């Protein structure tokens, strides 16, 4: 298939683009490089350096079999301070994408959504039937896009799948995580090991968990990319399907720090800080529906292995 990957110069988008190429698909990346990196675009893939607002109609006029939509603003804190940036950058641009797909007859869409659409869950692991009550603007914009996709699928026959997940981690060769503003735990801890930070903060050690620290879901970026490929294959005209993705168990903050110490050989000093308001003790997504309907299950679930891939990438960037 000929596929457009929006945000394909970013972390998850670049890995997905690489896996698509390996699977024999023709891939074009659309990315304005505001947070992505041109050298993250896989070899042999054409990069259209532009935003969705500026270029989506002209690009899709070439004729595509599907779109994988990763382009988004994704910093939770920023979304609360500058909501307009997120409603415009996430929702309005996604509506323009949907309209362009309808205009040019692009039949399939896989949307990289988020488990932040659920907010603070009543039960974990979180199933797709859980109430959607996002607690931040970022999650709210992603939920709004999901609602729009549902409408377009019903009205225009779009074949669409949304994938909701929490924390992505690991790397795939030269494709890895390098954000200008880093908010994710594993790369933050690895920044201590690589000398870019002095120590890491643990927000509370008195949570109702086995070791007192919060538990979060981590999914290897390659497993996540492979889920997008499977979603593309299972998309059905006129339907919008939603799947949660996760490892099913979760790892505590202490477990993550200990795994980083083991892999890097660095002591990684850690300080206990006060709990952050709004942090649930446990956030883990159920992927039972994805297993049953997409035939997907995470293969790279060993925490040390996930950290090792991320550490190898971090060191490769230091030597670049």
Secondary structure, DSSP 8 states (H G I E B T S, - for coil): -EEEEETTTSHHHHHHHHHHHHTT-EEEEEE--SSS-GGGS-TT-EEEES-HHHHHHHHHTT--SEEEE------HHHHHH-HHHHIIIIIIHHHHHHHHHHHHT--EEEEE--GGGG-S-SSSSB-TTS----SSHHHHHHHHHHHHHHHHHHHH--EEEEEE-SEEE--BTTB----SS---HHHHHHHHHTTS-S-EEEE-S-SSSSSSS-EE-EEEHHHHHHHHHHHHHH--TT-EEEEE---SS-EEHHHHHHHHHHHH-----EEEE---TT--SEE-B--HHHHHHH----S---HHHHHHHHHHHHHHHHT-
